[in-house]
Amino acid sequence: MSQLYRFSEHRKAPRRVFFSRSELNQLLSLYSRNVANGNWRDYAIDQIGGTAIFSVFRHTHDAPLFSIAKQGSSRSPEFVVFSGREKLKRAKTLSDALKVFRNHLKVVS
């Protein structure tokens, strides 16, 4: 007699990645400064597979202006800052990845 094996029962679930409290503090601090300047209006936190993503929006129904992704394990995470599909910065720490926002220039009329 043959036995039936369900692959879904034997597959390894992808490891979930979360932002730590200090990382969330850094992200929300950056977000609040940009809201005060009138640049950003909304944010979202998503979890896709083994990645945690913090996205910011200019308008609620638009595509995200920027996304900050945390990938990898908790021992050796990697942070990537995206603008659309373009990778702006990749770093081992969140503070290094967020340095890309310090140099953003705005057009003044």
Contacts in CASP RR format, 6 or more apart in sequence:
PFRMAT RR
TARGET T0000
AUTHOR 0000-0000-0000
METHOD contacts of the structure
MODEL  1
MSQLYRFSEHRKAPRRVFFSRSELNQLLSLYSRNVANGNWRDYAIDQIGG
TAIFSVFRHTHDAPLFSIAKQGSSRSPEFVVFSGREKLKRAKTLSDALKV
FRNHLKVVS
14 49 0 8 1.000
14 50 0 8 1.000
15 50 0 8 1.000
15 72 0 8 1.000
15 73 0 8 1.000
16 47 0 8 1.000
16 49 0 8 1.000
16 50 0 8 1.000
17 47 0 8 1.000
17 49 0 8 1.000
17 50 0 8 1.000
17 51 0 8 1.000
17 52 0 8 1.000
17 70 0 8 1.000
17 71 0 8 1.000
17 72 0 8 1.000
17 73 0 8 1.000
17 74 0 8 1.000
17 77 0 8 1.000
18 47 0 8 1.000
18 52 0 8 1.000
19 27 0 8 1.000
19 45 0 8 1.000
19 52 0 8 1.000
19 54 0 8 1.000
19 70 0 8 1.000
23 70 0 8 1.000
23 94 0 8 1.000
26 94 0 8 1.000
26 95 0 8 1.000
26 98 0 8 1.000
27 54 0 8 1.000
27 68 0 8 1.000
27 94 0 8 1.000
27 98 0 8 1.000
30 98 0 8 1.000
30 101 0 8 1.000
31 40 0 8 1.000
31 43 0 8 1.000
31 56 0 8 1.000
34 40 0 8 1.000
34 56 0 8 1.000
34 101 0 8 1.000
35 41 0 8 1.000
39 58 0 8 1.000
39 106 0 8 1.000
40 56 0 8 1.000
40 57 0 8 1.000
40 58 0 8 1.000
40 65 0 8 1.000
41 57 0 8 1.000
41 58 0 8 1.000
41 59 0 8 1.000
41 60 0 8 1.000
42 56 0 8 1.000
42 57 0 8 1.000
42 59 0 8 1.000
42 60 0 8 1.000
43 54 0 8 1.000
43 55 0 8 1.000
43 56 0 8 1.000
43 57 0 8 1.000
44 53 0 8 1.000
44 54 0 8 1.000
44 55 0 8 1.000
44 57 0 8 1.000
44 64 0 8 1.000
45 52 0 8 1.000
45 53 0 8 1.000
45 54 0 8 1.000
45 55 0 8 1.000
46 52 0 8 1.000
46 53 0 8 1.000
46 55 0 8 1.000
47 53 0 8 1.000
50 71 0 8 1.000
50 72 0 8 1.000
51 69 0 8 1.000
51 70 0 8 1.000
51 71 0 8 1.000
51 72 0 8 1.000
52 69 0 8 1.000
52 70 0 8 1.000
53 67 0 8 1.000
53 68 0 8 1.000
53 69 0 8 1.000
53 70 0 8 1.000
54 67 0 8 1.000
54 68 0 8 1.000
54 69 0 8 1.000
55 64 0 8 1.000
55 66 0 8 1.000
55 67 0 8 1.000
55 68 0 8 1.000
56 64 0 8 1.000
56 65 0 8 1.000
56 66 0 8 1.000
56 67 0 8 1.000
57 63 0 8 1.000
57 64 0 8 1.000
57 65 0 8 1.000
58 65 0 8 1.000
63 84 0 8 1.000
64 84 0 8 1.000
65 83 0 8 1.000
66 81 0 8 1.000
66 82 0 8 1.000
66 83 0 8 1.000
66 84 0 8 1.000
66 88 0 8 1.000
66 101 0 8 1.000
67 81 0 8 1.000
67 82 0 8 1.000
67 84 0 8 1.000
68 79 0 8 1.000
68 80 0 8 1.000
68 81 0 8 1.000
68 82 0 8 1.000
68 94 0 8 1.000
68 97 0 8 1.000
68 98 0 8 1.000
69 79 0 8 1.000
69 80 0 8 1.000
69 81 0 8 1.000
69 82 0 8 1.000
70 77 0 8 1.000
70 78 0 8 1.000
70 79 0 8 1.000
70 94 0 8 1.000
71 77 0 8 1.000
71 78 0 8 1.000
71 79 0 8 1.000
71 80 0 8 1.000
72 78 0 8 1.000
76 92 0 8 1.000
77 92 0 8 1.000
78 90 0 8 1.000
78 91 0 8 1.000
78 92 0 8 1.000
79 90 0 8 1.000
79 91 0 8 1.000
79 92 0 8 1.000
79 93 0 8 1.000
79 94 0 8 1.000
79 96 0 8 1.000
79 97 0 8 1.000
80 87 0 8 1.000
80 89 0 8 1.000
80 90 0 8 1.000
80 97 0 8 1.000
81 87 0 8 1.000
81 88 0 8 1.000
81 89 0 8 1.000
81 90 0 8 1.000
81 97 0 8 1.000
81 98 0 8 1.000
81 100 0 8 1.000
81 101 0 8 1.000
82 88 0 8 1.000
88 100 0 8 1.000
89 96 0 8 1.000
89 97 0 8 1.000
89 99 0 8 1.000
89 100 0 8 1.000
90 97 0 8 1.000
91 97 0 8 1.000
91 99 0 8 1.000
END
